[in-house]
């Protein structure tokens, strides 16, 4: 979810902050168009910081889905370890990478402003295949020079209307599916 644009250097990072409930950390990444937020209950940080990553870090990270390495964040340090390693307090043979990643100085976007205050997991649950969503993306590319989609949930049916804003003659329906597999 991080930006790859050199001009958006602040978004080429991850915001790491203590979880409000005190159990772990939140990791936030955005490129300004999409955002991912994950709660790591085992992470530790006393304050929010913006973490950049060196090439050595990226080279140590898992490269394919299902890889079983863990990334640990602790204050201004980042560790990559084998799956069976406990939270790394001291460097051991389980460490694949350990490094100090200096925090970036700046104001990370207020990510909470993009999340409705009354939102809760499952409230607007729509499960769909990214493969099927890609069909609508291909359609949008064919119908319009403005590459965007609008996806609107249909409430209790869990289906969604897909609209290509600059192609008013098209409407799609993204049918619901089980959320446990594609």
N, C-alpha and C positions, 0 to 999 in steps of 0.2 A: 504493500500500500504506500510505500515511501515514494517520493518524487525521484525521477532520474534526471530532471532538468538541472543543469549547473546553476541557473539563475535563481533557483528556489532552494538554496543550500540549507535553509532551516527545515525544509520538508524532506531533506535527504537524511533524516534522523528519526529516532523514536523517542517520544516523551515517556519517561518512566516516573511514576509517582506512587506514593503509598496509597493503598486501598483505603477508602474512607472508613471501612469497618475495622481497620487495623490488622487484617489478615492478608498479608502479602502485598503485591504491587499490581498496578494497572500499566499495561504497555499500549501506547496509542501511536498509530502511524497513519498519515494521510498525505495524499499528493494534492489536495485541494478539491478533488473530484470524488474520490472514494476514501473511506476510512475504515480501519480495523482497530478494535479495542479488545484486549484479552486480559483476563484476571489470572495472575500467577500466584496462587496462595502460598507458594514456598519462597517467592522472591522477597528481597529486603531492600528498603531504601528509607532513609530518614526524611528525605525531602524530594520534591520533584526536580528532575534534571533531564536535559535533552542529550541523548546519547548518540554520538556519531560512531561509525564503525570503520576500522582500518581494513585494507585488503587482506591482511593476515587473518582477521576475524572471519571475513566472508569465505575465505578458502577453507577454514576449519569447519564451517557450518555444514549440516547435512545437505546433500545435493539432490537427493531423489526422495519422493514420497515413501514413507515407511522407514526411512533411516532412523536409527535409534540412538541419536546423540542428544544431549540436553544442553540448553543454553541457560546459564545462570547469570543474573544481574544482582550485584550487591554494591550499593552506593556507586562509586565511579569505576567499578571493576566489572569485567565481563569474562565469563569462563565458559568454555565448551568442554563437556566431559562425556565419557561413555555412559550409556543408559543406567547402569547399575551403581553409579557413583552417588553418594549422599551429597547434600549441599556442600560445595567445596570451601572448607575453612582453611585448608592448607594444600599446597600444590602436591599432587601425587601422580602415579603412573596412569591414573584414569583421565588425567587432564590432556585434552587435545590442543587446547589453546587457553591461555590466561593472559589478560592484558588490561592495562589501565586505558580506558577510553575517555579522554578529557571531555567534560560537558561543553556543549555549545552554549554560548551566551546569546540570549535573545528571548523573544516572547513567542512561544509555540501557540498556534491557533487555539482558541477556546473551544475545544471539542465538545464540551457539554452543551454548548449553545445549539449544536446540531441534533441533539437527542431530546425528544420531547420529555418534559418532566414527569408526565404520567404514564410513560412507557414501561412495560414490563415484559420479560421474555414470554413468548407464546400469545401475547395479546393480539398481535396482528400476524399470526403465524401463517406463512405461505411456503409450502415446500415445493420446489420445482428443480428440474434437472438443469444444470448449467449448459448442457449440450442442447437442450431445447431452447433455452434463452439465446444461445448463439444463433439459432435459426432466425430469431427476430432481429438480431443485430445484422445478420446478412441481408435481411429484408430491408431494414432501414438504410443500409448502404446502397441498395439497388433503387430505392424510392426517392432518396433525398440527398442533397449535398451536405445538409446539416445532419451530422451523425449523432442522433440522440433518440432515446426511448423514454416513454413514460409508462410506468407499471403501477396500476392501481388495484389494490385488493378488493375483492367482492364480498367481504364479510364472511358470513357463515359457510359459504360454499368453498372457501379457500382457493378459489380460482382467481385469476387476475386478468384484467384488461390490459393489453399492450398497445400503445398508441405511438405512431411515428409522428411527432408534432408537425412536421412540414409535409406530410402526406395525408391530408384529411380524408381521403377515400379509403384508407386502410385502417382496420382494427383487428387486433389479434386476441385470442383467448389462450392464456397459459393455464392448462388444466392442472388441478392439484394432483399430488402423488404422495406416496409414503416418504417420510423424511429419513428413512434408514438406508437408502441406497439409490443409485442412479440407474 
